[in-house]
């Protein structure tokens, strides 16, 4: 799942060498700002075929938080 | 009573001293009383308005859970207060009710209702409670203290109740708090009295009496205004943070070296951070999240709406509209060209290019600030036209130096050079100065140096308010 998420990150931030960890946050990626954040959310929804709620998005502090919510939503979806 | 008046210095010294001596459990009652006196000092209408409004928001928060209509009503009342504040603040036609013994100015009452920073905190509080991200506060006294905590009451920083109220029960004042707080306070006084207030007359001379100056003079004044506003507002924030720290509270910082930004979007992440976080969280994100299926269009609409609200918050008029339009254009351009710009900056990633980006961003910000500072839209247009023609003055001294070095004497010219030198030196070394100030060790050299510079070069009794007090 982390690899699929990394693929989305690479696409949004236009960087094929980008490596994400659970601790990666907006402070670690120069282009990750309020504008790219929502683009990232939208691409993740498409990639994993899930729909985030606004409150879930507001509580993301790092990649780990994102992965946890993606896993939860994917399981519900199944 | 502003932060740099002698009365306030006496007031804050006594408050910090008494608060330090009090047992921790009594401190919040003491600071609450001090906050009410501070608000009442402006005028009695302000105190009544703030108390009524605080009660309104406190009790409304308990009722809005699962009640969308009441939540929207609460938002509307707070938003209306901000709009009324800006309306009454920009007009001189106040309403006045006079009885035999009591004189009551209704406009002052409304102005106090809408003290913008305070109303923004109330909107954040209601939204957080309604969204179930926090529980409504149960202790009225703590909520009132959050509302009237005097270091942040007039001009922020904007804080959520959860960020502030949690500190009330854990109020601890150590020697480190006192040292760091005092060093921060001193830094704020230095920025305001030595830098901002010394730049103010030159800026005022060009912006308010603009008829015959050359383009270069106007351009220099536009640069100086942006620098003045930065020192003025970041100085205020340093003072607020310093006082709060000496009282055992930590407030959010508002500035992160914004004049070193290499893009306008980066500038907005570094300038007035608490306000921009508020706009991002409560305006930009909700809009863009709902429109996220529209991909590239969503952030553009988000930027448009955010700056439209920001414009209303700063003031209703063509000057603020033009200022907002400038930033909408800058940010939309950056959003649409992001990939190309990233590739370009990776290819040309050296110090020289970085300095070029900083210079371009600084010029863009200064250009928009001409609208921000000018008294009218026509004046702003006139100043911009002036920059475009007759750029180099015929006589360097009479055309460039004399209008900015207000006073016309040799000493005024000397003062101007000293101010510019101090400002440039400060901007170059501000990161290092910031590290000294925020360290927990007392730095005698820094304290003596700051006090001496304030005593020698500080502007005392200038009568100038903090720029952001008007919002």
Interface residues (C-beta under 8 A of the other chain):
Chain A: X14 X31 X33 X34 X35 X36 X38 X39 X41 X42 X45 X54 X55 X57 X58
Chain B: X131 X132 X133 X265 X269 X280 X281 X284 X285 X286 X288 X289 X292 X293 X295 X298 X299 X302 X303 X335 X338 X339 X342 X343
